Amino acid sequence: MRSHAIHNANMKAESSNPREAAALARVAEAAREVQGASAAIQAHFNAVGERQASALELARLTAAVQELEDARLALAVVIDNGNR
């Protein structure tokens, strides 16, 4: 039931402010990428005998975190501009 209410709220936001909806979708996608990159590193550390993540895995996480920060800032700007 809660997911239905969230979906309805998201649909309302999309129809009322497409820029805000796009910015929010960017934040959600960036958060999923951070989660995926983090899970890959965690799996690497859980492997027997592994002590270090690869440079590629660390670079992926760093890039994902940066994109999440950028996306959150962009969303804040869109929201701030909408409140003026």
C-alpha positions in Angstrom: 0.0 0.0 0.0 2.8 2.4 0.9 4.6 1.8 -2.4 1.3 2.7 -4.2 1.1 6.0 -2.3 4.7 6.7 -3.2 4.1 5.9 -6.8 1.1 8.3 -6.8 3.1 11.0 -5.2 5.9 10.5 -7.8 3.4 10.7 -10.6 1.9 13.9 -9.2 5.5 15.4 -8.9 6.2 14.4 -12.5 3.1 16.1 -13.8 3.6 19.2 -11.7 7.3 19.8 -12.2 9.1 17.7 -14.8 12.5 19.3 -14.0 12.2 18.3 -10.4 11.1 14.8 -11.4 14.1 14.5 -13.7 16.5 15.7 -11.0 15.0 13.3 -8.5 15.4 10.4 -10.9 19.0 11.4 -11.4 19.5 11.2 -7.6 17.8 7.8 -7.4 20.0 6.4 -10.3 23.1 7.8 -8.7 22.2 6.2 -5.3 21.7 2.9 -7.0 25.1 3.1 -8.6 26.7 3.9 -5.3 25.0 0.9 -3.8 26.1 -1.3 -6.6 29.7 -0.1 -6.4 29.7 -0.6 -2.7 28.3 -4.1 -2.9 31.0 -5.0 -5.4 33.7 -3.8 -3.0 32.1 -5.6 -0.1 31.9 -8.9 -2.1 35.6 -8.5 -2.9 36.5 -8.2 0.8 34.2 -11.1 1.7 36.1 -13.4 -0.7 38.6 -15.7 1.0 42.1 -14.3 1.0 41.2 -10.9 -0.5 42.3 -7.8 1.4 42.1 -5.0 -1.1 39.7 -3.8 -3.6 40.9 -3.2 -7.1 41.7 0.3 -8.4 38.8 -0.1 -10.8 36.3 -0.9 -8.1 37.5 2.0 -6.0 37.4 4.4 -9.0 33.8 3.2 -9.8 32.8 3.9 -6.2 34.5 7.3 -6.2 32.8 8.3 -9.5 29.4 7.1 -8.2 29.7 9.1 -5.0 30.7 12.2 -7.0 27.7 11.8 -9.3 25.4 11.4 -6.3 26.8 14.6 -4.8 26.3 16.4 -8.1 22.8 15.0 -8.5 21.8 16.1 -5.0 23.1 19.6 -5.6 21.3 19.8 -8.9 18.1 18.7 -7.2 18.5 21.3 -4.5 19.0 24.0 -7.1 15.8 22.9 -9.0 13.8 22.9 -5.7 15.2 26.2 -4.7 14.3 27.8 -8.0 10.8 26.3 -7.8 10.3 28.0 -4.4 11.0 31.4 -5.7 
